[in-house]
């Protein structure tokens, strides 16, 4: 199985987006990444 750099970036971006959504739902309006 070959994992490209793009695949890794997409997984990290998706995880960051989900984390930001979770923080937003918890009431955080400003998050430092």
N, C-alpha and C positions, 0 to 999 in steps of 0.2 A: 504494500500500500504506500503510495506516494502522497505526502501532504505538502501542498504548496504554501508559500508565504501568504497568499491571498486567503486561503482557507483559514489559516491561523488568525489573520487579521479580522476576518468576518466573525469568527467565534468570539474573539475578544470584544469587538464592537457590539455584538449582540448581548454579551454579558454586561457590558457597561450600560447599555440602554435599559436592560431589565433592572439593573441596580438603581438607575436614576428614576425609573418609573416607580419602583418600590419606595424610594425616598420621598418622591412627590406625594404618593398616596399617604405616607406617614405624616405629611404636613411640612416637610422641609422644602423651602422655596429656593434656597441657594445652597449648592453643593460644590465643594472644591474637588476637582479631579486631579 
